[in-house]
């Protein structure tokens, strides 16, 4: 028996352009829900990074203002 695919109810897309501009698109009209989604995503990333060997990701410094977070 096949399962139905999950139904997408909300989506956020975070993009960083070469000039360092950060863009968030998607369901951002509901502030509380959008922030909860971001918190959940942050927790999932933290969990992934603690259970998976770190890959070396290189973002050239002139292209992002977030390089000190890496």
N, C-alpha and C positions, 0 to 999 in steps of 0.2 A: 504494500500500500504506500503510495507516495504522499509526502507531506506538502501542504501548500507553502509557498515561499512566505517569509515574514512580510508583513505589511509595513511599508515605510510611513511613519507619521510625522517625522521632523528630520531636518538635515541642516547641519552647519558645515560650511567649507571655509577653511582658514588658508589664506595665501599670503606669501611674502614676495614682493616684487624686487627686482635688482636694486632699486634705489632705497630699499628698506621699508617701503610702505606696506603696512599690514592691512589686509582686507578680510572682513568676515561677511559672508553672505548666507542666506538661508532664513530659517525661522527665528529672526532676531526681534520681532515685534513684541514678544512676550519675554520681558527682561528676566524674570525669575526662572523661567523654564530654560532660556538660552544659557544662563549662568550655571544652572544645574547640569545641563548637557556638557558644558565645558569642564566643570568639576569632575564629572564622571569620566570624560575623556582623559583628563589629567591623571586621574587615579589609574585608569587602564594603561596609560603609557608608563607610569611609575612601576606598575606590576610587571609589565612586559620587560622593562629595563632591568628589573631585579632578577628575573628568571631566565633571561636570554643573554648570551655573551654580547658584550658591547661591540658594535660595528663602528668603524672609524668613519664618521660623516664629516666631510669637509665643506664648509660654507665660506667662501672667500670673504675676509673681513670687510672689504669696501662694499659688499653687497647686502649687508644686513646690520642693523643696530642691535641685534640680539646675539652677536657672536660671543659676548661675555657670559651667556647662559649655557653655552655648549661646553 
